[in-house]
Amino acid sequence: MRFIRAVLLLFFCLFAVLIGIEVFFCYFLPLFWKINSKIHAGEMNKNICIYTVGESTAFGQPYGPKISFPEIVKYMFNGKINNKEIRIINFARRGSSFEEQYWKLFKELSVKPKLTGVVFVYAGINDISTVGKGLDKAGFCFRTLYKSLVYSKFAFIKHKKSIYSYEYNLERVIKLAQSYGLKIVISNLIGNFTEFAPKNNQIFESKDNRALFNKAEEYVLKGDLDKAQNVYEQLINLNHKTVLSPVYYFLGKIYEAKGDYAIARNNYYLAADTGSVRLQKPTSKQNEIIKMAGIEYKAGFVDALSIFEENSKNGLIGYNLCGDAHHPNLKGYILLAKGFARELGDIYGNKPERTDLSEKEVTEHFNFTDDDIFYVYTHNLKWLLAETSGDIYRKESIERARYYLEQAIKNYELNPSGEKKTDIELSRLMIAAVSRDLKGVIYWLEKGEFLTKNRTVFFTTNNNMIQTNNWFTSWLRYTLCELDLPDAIIKELGADLKEHERLKNNRLDYVIVK
């Protein structure tokens, strides 16, 4: 009996501790900092802090950390609002999940003295797969458990990924910010809807479908758009159970060529909405969730999608404002910053001093050098090739990668260096590998000395010269191993010969649309 009592007492104490933690962090701390901020208002309100929650776009990829839209916003206000210094605290990181960002903001607000300010939120590309996967169908006990601060932290540490839906994490971030008396500004998401093909191989796996795609492309080359349109519509009728995002994408191309831009845009957005979780572009449902959250919680709302449409020819967003599938180029980042600056100005009744920013002005202010610009070109090239290498249709990404290579070469010729030369040769090797140009791969392996002097590209993750990471080095070896390279080269790459044979035999032939 004593043992049972001891166990029950232990459980009761543990339960009380957990409840205490919940109450302390969720209720007491926010209330404490609110009271403290009123008592020490003069001291704590010297600055206006912009907390930024997001992923690679909020980080500024590939311009960050030097340039990001929060930093551009600060520059637009000349560093001050109502004579108070603007301070940027940017939690955004490449590849970060929304829940990871929530915990970073939670730690900052709970542990460190609260600063008067605003939370900027631009997040969701890395959480597309969780959209709509909420807790509505779970039982009452599970819904309550999942909303527990302690349980959610434990689950996040254990699983290393979010157990919640995108919309629930958005709601948590908004409520957290508002519980500490912070204003919040959220934005819907943009993507390269018109010039980055959907990432889905399913429909191309059928030889009949691929034949129809090539037939449609032949009609396009002949200028017979109506017949091409009929072929794509035939593909839709034949493939009800298949992911149709590539078909909608190419239908968008047809309507764009015919001048029916509104219909073209609808098809491009349908391609995003019906694509796989690796699509790398936001969906209409995701953007609707963001808009409704802004209305429900009375948050500032940046309609980035409309801003980008208004600044794109015929309202079609492509490489004019994007560097890849969803990261803006510098012009796009300036537009995004203008949207957030407008909302920030409305909150504090203070308009930004600089509104007509040029790309040149921004690069000069942030000391963005020619070497930095070179990195932007080679980074975008590598991103596109890495993302498209697993696709059967990869023509557009290879063409854009070649464009970035041309720009990098021009930059190199104006300001040459040994590191740039090696990076250009690596870029040529990558283009040859993704294009499955065996002769080109062998040539650039030798020309770039990637099997001798520069072979660290396949093994080193901290090489500033090639600015890469562990995922990249693994991907590059994998892509090369799909080719019919001699066994001697495969060994030099540090790859297994049996794995090389397996990759060669199982690879899918990619579609070359003429």
C-alpha positions as CSV (number, residue, x, y, z in Angstrom):
1,M,0.0,0.0,0.0
2,R,2.8,2.4,0.9
3,F,4.4,1.7,-2.5
4,I,1.2,2.5,-4.3
5,R,0.9,5.7,-2.4
6,A,4.5,6.7,-3.1
7,V,3.9,6.0,-6.8
8,L,0.7,8.0,-6.8
9,L,2.4,10.9,-4.9
10,L,5.2,10.8,-7.5
11,F,2.8,11.0,-10.4
12,F,0.9,13.8,-8.6
13,C,4.1,15.8,-8.1
14,L,5.2,15.2,-11.6
15,F,1.8,16.4,-12.9
16,A,1.9,19.4,-10.7
17,V,5.4,20.3,-12.0
18,L,4.2,20.0,-15.6
19,I,1.2,22.2,-14.9
20,G,3.5,24.7,-13.2
21,I,5.8,24.8,-16.2
22,E,2.8,25.4,-18.5
23,V,1.4,28.2,-16.3
24,F,4.8,29.8,-15.8
25,F,5.8,30.0,-19.5
26,C,2.3,30.5,-21.0
27,Y,0.8,32.9,-18.6
28,F,3.1,34.2,-15.9
29,L,6.1,35.2,-18.0
30,P,4.1,37.1,-20.6
31,L,2.2,38.9,-17.8
32,F,5.5,39.6,-16.0
33,W,7.2,41.2,-19.1
34,K,4.1,43.2,-19.8
35,I,4.1,44.7,-16.3
36,N,7.8,45.1,-16.4
37,S,7.7,47.0,-19.7
38,K,5.2,49.5,-18.2
39,I,7.3,50.0,-15.1
40,H,10.5,50.5,-17.2
41,A,8.9,51.9,-20.3
42,G,11.5,54.6,-20.8
43,E,14.4,52.1,-20.7
44,M,12.8,49.3,-22.7
45,N,11.2,51.4,-25.4
46,K,14.5,53.0,-26.7
47,N,14.5,50.6,-29.6
48,I,11.9,49.1,-32.0
49,C,12.8,45.5,-32.5
50,I,11.8,43.6,-35.7
51,Y,11.8,39.9,-34.9
52,T,11.8,37.9,-38.1
53,V,10.4,34.4,-38.3
54,G,10.9,32.3,-41.5
55,E,13.2,30.2,-43.6
56,S,15.6,30.8,-46.4
57,T,13.6,33.6,-48.0
58,A,13.4,35.5,-44.7
59,F,17.1,34.9,-44.3
60,G,17.7,36.5,-47.7
61,Q,19.0,33.5,-49.7
62,P,21.2,33.8,-51.7
63,Y,21.9,37.4,-50.7
64,G,21.9,36.8,-46.9
65,P,23.0,37.5,-44.4
66,K,24.2,40.8,-45.9
67,I,20.9,41.5,-47.6
68,S,17.5,40.4,-46.4
69,F,14.1,42.0,-46.6
70,P,14.0,43.0,-42.9
71,E,17.4,44.8,-43.3
72,I,16.0,46.6,-46.4
73,V,13.0,47.6,-44.4
74,K,15.4,49.1,-41.8
75,Y,17.2,51.0,-44.5
76,M,14.0,52.3,-45.9
77,F,13.3,54.0,-42.6
78,N,16.9,55.2,-42.3
79,G,17.3,53.0,-39.3
80,K,14.7,54.8,-37.1
81,I,11.0,55.0,-36.5
82,N,9.7,57.9,-34.4
83,N,13.3,58.6,-33.4
84,K,13.7,55.1,-32.0
85,E,16.5,52.9,-33.4
86,I,15.3,49.8,-35.4
87,R,16.9,46.6,-34.2
88,I,16.7,43.4,-36.4
89,I,16.6,40.0,-34.7
90,N,16.3,37.5,-37.6
91,F,15.7,33.9,-36.6
92,A,15.3,32.7,-40.2
93,R,17.6,30.0,-41.4
94,R,17.9,27.9,-44.6
95,G,15.8,24.8,-44.3
96,S,14.3,25.8,-41.0
97,S,10.8,24.5,-40.2
98,F,8.0,26.7,-38.9
99,E,8.0,24.9,-35.5
100,E,11.7,25.4,-35.2
101,Q,11.2,29.1,-35.7
102,Y,8.4,29.1,-33.1
103,W,10.8,27.7,-30.5
104,K,13.4,30.2,-31.3
105,L,11.0,33.1,-30.9
106,F,9.6,31.5,-27.7
107,K,13.1,31.3,-26.2
108,E,13.9,34.9,-27.2
109,L,10.7,36.3,-25.7
110,S,10.7,34.1,-22.6
111,V,14.4,34.4,-21.5
112,K,15.5,37.8,-22.7
113,P,13.9,41.1,-21.7
114,K,11.1,41.9,-24.1
115,L,11.7,44.8,-26.5
116,T,8.9,46.9,-28.0
117,G,8.5,45.9,-31.6
118,V,7.0,43.8,-34.3
119,V,7.2,40.2,-35.5
120,F,7.6,39.7,-39.3
121,V,6.5,36.3,-40.5
122,Y,7.3,35.0,-44.0
123,A,7.3,31.2,-43.7
124,G,5.8,28.1,-45.2
125,I,7.7,26.7,-48.2
126,N,9.4,24.1,-46.0
127,D,6.0,23.2,-44.5
128,I,3.9,22.7,-47.6
129,S,3.5,19.0,-46.8
130,T,1.8,19.8,-43.4
131,V,-0.9,22.1,-44.8
132,G,-4.3,20.9,-43.9
133,K,-3.0,18.2,-41.6
134,G,-4.5,19.6,-38.4
135,L,-5.8,18.2,-35.2
136,D,-9.5,18.5,-36.0
137,K,-10.0,14.8,-36.4
138,A,-8.1,13.9,-33.2
139,G,-10.0,13.2,-30.0
140,F,-10.3,15.8,-27.2
141,C,-7.6,14.2,-25.1
142,F,-5.1,14.2,-28.0
143,R,-6.0,17.8,-29.0
144,T,-5.4,18.9,-25.5
145,L,-2.1,16.9,-25.2
146,Y,-0.8,18.3,-28.5
147,K,-1.5,21.9,-27.3
148,S,0.7,21.3,-24.3
149,L,3.9,23.3,-24.3
150,V,5.9,20.6,-22.6
151,Y,4.6,17.8,-24.8
152,S,5.1,19.7,-28.0
153,K,8.7,20.6,-27.1
154,F,9.4,16.9,-26.2
155,A,7.8,15.7,-29.5
156,F,9.8,18.3,-31.5
157,I,13.1,17.2,-29.9
158,K,12.3,13.5,-30.4
159,H,11.0,13.7,-34.0
160,K,13.2,16.6,-35.2
161,K,10.2,17.9,-37.2
162,S,6.8,19.4,-36.6
163,I,3.9,17.2,-35.4
164,Y,1.6,20.1,-36.2
165,S,-0.1,21.5,-39.3
166,Y,1.2,24.6,-41.0
167,E,-1.9,26.6,-40.0
168,Y,-1.6,25.5,-36.3
169,N,2.1,26.6,-36.2
170,L,1.1,29.9,-37.8
171,E,-1.6,30.4,-35.1
172,R,0.9,29.5,-32.4
173,V,3.5,32.1,-33.6
174,I,0.8,34.8,-33.8
175,K,-0.6,34.1,-30.3
176,L,2.9,33.9,-28.8
177,A,3.8,37.4,-30.3
178,Q,0.5,38.9,-29.2
179,S,0.8,37.4,-25.6
180,Y,3.9,39.5,-25.2
181,G,2.2,42.6,-26.5
182,L,4.1,42.6,-29.9
183,K,2.5,43.6,-33.1
184,I,2.7,41.1,-36.0
185,V,2.9,41.3,-39.7
186,I,2.4,38.2,-41.9
187,S,2.8,37.8,-45.6
188,N,1.4,35.3,-48.2
189,L,4.0,33.5,-50.3
190,I,5.3,33.9,-53.8
191,G,6.8,31.5,-56.3
192,N,8.2,31.2,-59.7
193,F,5.0,29.8,-61.1
194,T,5.6,30.4,-64.8
195,E,9.2,29.3,-65.5
196,F,10.0,26.6,-63.0
197,A,8.4,23.3,-64.0
198,P,6.5,21.2,-61.3
199,K,8.5,18.5,-59.6
200,N,6.6,15.4,-60.4
201,N,7.7,12.4,-62.4
202,Q,4.5,10.3,-62.2
203,I,2.9,11.4,-65.4
204,F,6.2,11.1,-67.4
205,E,6.7,7.5,-66.4
206,S,4.3,6.3,-69.0
207,K,5.8,6.1,-72.5
208,D,2.4,6.9,-74.0
209,N,2.2,10.1,-72.0
210,R,5.8,11.1,-72.9
211,A,4.9,10.5,-76.6
212,L,1.9,12.8,-76.2
213,F,4.1,15.5,-74.5
214,N,6.6,15.4,-77.3
215,K,3.7,15.5,-79.8
216,A,2.3,18.6,-78.1
217,E,5.7,20.3,-78.2
218,E,6.0,19.6,-81.9
219,Y,2.7,21.4,-82.4
220,V,4.1,24.3,-80.3
221,L,7.2,24.5,-82.5
222,K,5.0,24.6,-85.6
223,G,2.9,27.4,-84.1
224,D,-0.3,25.2,-83.9
225,L,-1.2,26.1,-80.3
226,D,-4.8,24.8,-80.6
227,K,-3.6,21.3,-81.4
228,A,-1.1,21.4,-78.6
229,Q,-3.8,22.5,-76.2
230,N,-6.0,19.6,-77.4
231,V,-3.2,17.1,-76.7
232,Y,-2.7,18.5,-73.1
233,E,-6.4,18.3,-72.5
234,Q,-6.3,14.7,-73.8
235,L,-3.6,14.0,-71.2
236,I,-5.9,15.3,-68.4
237,N,-8.7,13.0,-69.6
238,L,-6.4,10.0,-69.7
239,N,-4.8,10.5,-66.3
240,H,-7.5,11.2,-63.7
241,K,-5.6,9.3,-61.0
242,T,-2.2,10.8,-61.8
243,V,-0.7,14.1,-60.4
244,L,-1.4,16.5,-63.3
245,S,0.7,19.4,-62.2
246,P,3.0,19.2,-65.3
247,V,0.0,19.2,-67.7
248,Y,-1.5,22.3,-66.1
249,Y,1.9,23.9,-66.2
250,F,2.3,23.3,-70.0
251,L,-1.3,24.4,-70.6
252,G,-0.3,27.6,-68.9
253,K,2.4,28.0,-71.4
254,I,-0.1,27.5,-74.3
255,Y,-2.5,30.1,-72.9
256,E,0.4,32.5,-72.3
257,A,1.5,32.1,-75.9
258,K,-2.0,32.7,-77.1
259,G,-2.3,35.9,-75.0
260,D,-4.9,34.5,-72.6
261,Y,-2.9,35.6,-69.5
262,A,-5.6,35.3,-66.9
263,I,-6.3,31.6,-67.9
264,A,-2.6,31.0,-68.2
265,R,-2.1,32.3,-64.6
266,N,-4.9,30.1,-63.3
267,N,-3.3,27.0,-64.9
268,Y,0.1,27.9,-63.5
269,Y,-1.4,28.2,-60.0
270,L,-3.3,24.9,-60.6
271,A,0.1,23.3,-61.3
272,A,1.3,24.5,-57.9
273,D,-1.9,23.4,-56.1
274,T,-1.8,19.8,-57.6
275,G,1.9,19.2,-57.4
276,S,3.9,17.0,-55.0
277,V,5.2,18.1,-51.6
278,R,8.6,18.7,-53.3
279,L,7.1,21.3,-55.6
280,Q,8.9,24.1,-53.9
281,K,6.1,26.6,-54.6
282,P,3.3,27.7,-52.3
283,T,-0.3,26.6,-52.9
284,S,-3.5,28.7,-53.0
285,K,-4.7,26.9,-49.9
286,Q,-1.6,27.9,-48.0
287,N,-2.0,31.5,-49.0
288,E,-5.6,31.5,-48.1
289,I,-4.7,30.2,-44.6
290,I,-2.3,33.1,-44.2
291,K,-4.9,35.7,-45.3
292,M,-7.6,34.3,-43.0
293,A,-5.2,34.2,-40.1
294,G,-4.4,37.9,-40.7
295,I,-8.1,38.7,-40.6
296,E,-8.9,36.5,-37.5
297,Y,-6.0,37.9,-35.4
298,K,-6.0,41.4,-36.8
299,A,-2.5,41.1,-37.9
300,G,-0.8,43.3,-40.5
301,F,-1.0,41.5,-43.9
302,V,1.4,41.8,-46.8
303,D,-0.2,40.6,-50.1
304,A,3.2,39.7,-51.6
305,L,1.6,37.6,-54.3
306,S,-0.5,40.6,-55.6
307,I,2.6,42.9,-55.3
308,F,4.7,40.5,-57.4
309,E,1.8,40.0,-60.0
310,E,1.5,43.8,-60.4
311,N,5.2,44.1,-61.1
312,S,5.3,41.2,-63.6
313,K,4.4,41.4,-67.2
314,N,0.9,40.3,-67.7
315,G,0.8,39.3,-64.0
316,L,2.9,36.2,-64.6
317,I,5.6,35.7,-62.0
318,G,8.8,34.1,-63.2
319,Y,12.5,34.8,-63.3
320,N,11.8,38.5,-63.6
321,L,11.4,38.5,-59.8
322,C,12.7,35.1,-58.7
323,G,16.1,33.5,-58.7
324,D,14.9,29.9,-58.6
325,A,11.6,28.2,-57.7
326,H,10.6,30.5,-54.8
327,H,13.5,32.7,-53.6
328,P,13.1,36.3,-54.9
329,N,15.9,37.9,-56.8
330,L,17.1,41.3,-55.5
331,K,14.3,43.2,-57.3
332,G,11.9,40.8,-55.7
333,Y,13.4,41.3,-52.2
334,I,13.0,45.0,-52.6
335,L,9.3,44.6,-53.4
336,L,8.8,42.3,-50.4
337,A,10.5,44.8,-48.2
338,K,8.3,47.6,-49.5
339,G,5.2,45.5,-48.5
340,F,6.5,45.0,-45.0
341,A,7.6,48.6,-44.7
342,R,4.1,49.8,-45.6
343,E,2.6,47.7,-42.8
344,L,5.3,48.7,-40.3
345,G,4.6,52.4,-41.2
346,D,0.9,51.9,-40.6
347,I,1.5,50.4,-37.2
348,Y,3.7,53.3,-36.0
349,G,2.2,56.1,-38.1
350,N,5.5,56.8,-39.8
351,K,6.1,56.4,-43.5
352,P,9.5,55.1,-44.8
353,E,11.9,57.8,-46.0
354,R,13.2,55.7,-48.9
355,T,10.6,54.2,-51.2
356,D,12.1,54.2,-54.7
357,L,15.0,51.8,-54.1
358,S,17.1,50.6,-57.0
359,E,19.1,47.3,-56.9
360,K,22.3,49.4,-57.3
361,E,21.5,51.5,-54.3
362,V,20.8,48.4,-52.2
363,T,24.0,46.6,-53.2
364,E,26.1,49.7,-52.5
365,H,24.5,50.4,-49.1
366,F,25.0,46.8,-47.9
367,N,28.5,46.6,-49.5
368,F,27.5,43.7,-51.7
369,T,30.6,43.1,-53.7
370,D,31.3,41.6,-57.1
371,D,32.4,38.5,-55.4
372,D,29.1,38.3,-53.6
373,I,27.3,38.7,-56.9
374,F,29.4,35.9,-58.4
375,Y,28.2,33.7,-55.5
376,V,24.6,34.6,-56.2
377,Y,24.9,33.3,-59.8
378,T,26.7,30.1,-58.9
379,H,24.4,29.4,-55.9
380,N,21.3,29.8,-58.1
381,L,22.9,27.5,-60.7
382,K,23.6,24.8,-58.1
383,W,20.2,25.1,-56.5
384,L,18.4,24.7,-59.8
385,L,20.5,21.7,-60.9
386,A,20.3,19.9,-57.6
387,E,16.5,20.4,-57.4
388,T,15.9,19.3,-61.0
389,S,18.3,16.3,-61.2
390,G,15.7,13.9,-59.9
391,D,13.1,15.0,-62.4
392,I,12.4,13.4,-65.8
393,Y,11.6,16.9,-67.3
394,R,14.5,19.2,-66.6
395,K,15.0,21.3,-69.8
396,E,14.0,24.7,-68.4
397,S,16.2,24.4,-65.3
398,I,19.2,23.4,-67.3
399,E,18.7,26.4,-69.7
400,R,18.4,28.8,-66.7
401,A,21.5,27.2,-65.1
402,R,23.4,27.9,-68.4
403,Y,22.2,31.6,-68.2
404,Y,23.6,31.9,-64.6
405,L,26.9,30.3,-65.8
406,E,27.2,33.0,-68.5
407,Q,26.7,35.7,-65.9
408,A,29.2,34.1,-63.6
409,I,31.8,33.9,-66.4
410,K,31.3,37.6,-67.2
411,N,31.8,38.4,-63.5
412,Y,34.9,36.3,-63.5
413,E,36.4,38.0,-66.6
414,L,36.0,41.4,-64.9
415,N,37.4,40.3,-61.6
416,P,39.3,36.9,-62.0
417,S,40.5,34.7,-59.2
418,G,41.5,31.1,-58.8
419,E,38.5,30.3,-56.6
420,K,36.1,31.7,-59.2
421,K,37.8,29.7,-62.0
422,T,37.3,26.5,-60.0
423,D,33.7,27.3,-59.2
424,I,33.0,27.9,-62.9
425,E,34.5,24.6,-63.8
426,L,32.5,22.9,-61.1
427,S,29.4,24.5,-62.5
428,R,30.2,23.2,-66.0
429,L,30.7,19.8,-64.6
430,M,27.3,19.9,-62.9
431,I,25.5,21.1,-66.0
432,A,27.1,18.2,-67.9
433,A,26.2,15.7,-65.2
434,V,22.5,16.8,-65.0
435,S,22.3,16.9,-68.8
436,R,23.8,13.4,-68.9
437,D,26.6,14.5,-71.1
438,L,29.1,11.8,-70.5
439,K,31.9,13.3,-72.6
440,G,31.4,16.7,-71.0
441,V,31.6,15.2,-67.5
442,I,34.8,13.4,-68.2
443,Y,36.3,16.5,-69.8
444,W,35.4,18.8,-66.9
445,L,36.5,16.3,-64.3
446,E,39.9,16.4,-65.9
447,K,39.9,20.2,-66.8
448,G,38.9,21.2,-63.3
449,E,41.3,18.7,-61.7
450,F,38.4,17.3,-59.7
451,L,40.0,13.9,-59.4
452,T,43.3,15.2,-58.2
453,K,44.0,18.8,-56.9
454,N,40.3,19.7,-56.3
455,R,38.9,16.3,-55.4
456,T,37.9,17.7,-52.0
457,V,34.7,18.9,-53.7
458,F,33.4,15.4,-53.3
459,F,34.4,15.0,-49.6
460,T,34.8,18.4,-47.9
461,T,31.9,20.2,-46.4
462,N,33.7,23.3,-45.1
463,N,35.4,24.4,-48.3
464,N,34.7,28.1,-48.8
465,M,36.0,27.9,-52.4
466,I,33.0,25.9,-53.5
467,Q,30.6,27.0,-50.8
468,T,28.9,23.7,-50.4
469,N,27.6,21.3,-47.7
470,N,27.3,17.6,-46.9
471,W,24.0,17.2,-48.8
472,F,25.6,18.8,-51.9
473,T,28.7,16.6,-52.0
474,S,26.5,13.5,-51.6
475,W,24.2,14.7,-54.3
476,L,27.0,15.4,-56.7
477,R,28.6,11.9,-56.3
478,Y,25.1,10.3,-56.6
479,T,24.4,12.2,-59.9
480,L,27.8,11.3,-61.4
481,C,27.3,7.7,-60.4
482,E,24.1,7.5,-62.6
483,L,26.3,7.9,-65.6
484,D,28.3,5.3,-67.5
485,L,31.6,6.5,-66.1
486,P,34.6,4.1,-66.1
487,D,35.1,2.1,-62.9
488,A,38.4,3.9,-62.2
489,I,36.7,7.3,-62.0
490,I,33.9,5.9,-59.8
491,K,36.6,4.7,-57.3
492,E,38.2,8.1,-57.4
493,L,34.9,9.6,-56.5
494,G,34.8,7.4,-53.4
495,A,31.7,5.6,-54.6
496,D,30.9,1.9,-54.4
497,L,31.0,0.0,-57.8
498,K,27.9,-2.1,-56.9
499,E,26.0,1.1,-56.0
500,H,27.2,2.6,-59.3
501,E,25.8,-0.3,-61.3
502,R,22.5,-0.1,-59.4
503,L,22.0,3.6,-60.0
504,K,22.8,3.2,-63.7
505,N,20.3,0.4,-64.1
506,N,17.5,2.1,-62.1
507,R,17.8,5.6,-63.5
508,L,14.9,7.2,-65.4
509,D,15.5,8.7,-68.7
510,Y,14.7,12.4,-68.6
511,V,12.5,14.1,-71.1
512,I,14.1,16.4,-73.5
513,V,11.3,18.6,-74.9
514,K,12.7,20.2,-78.0
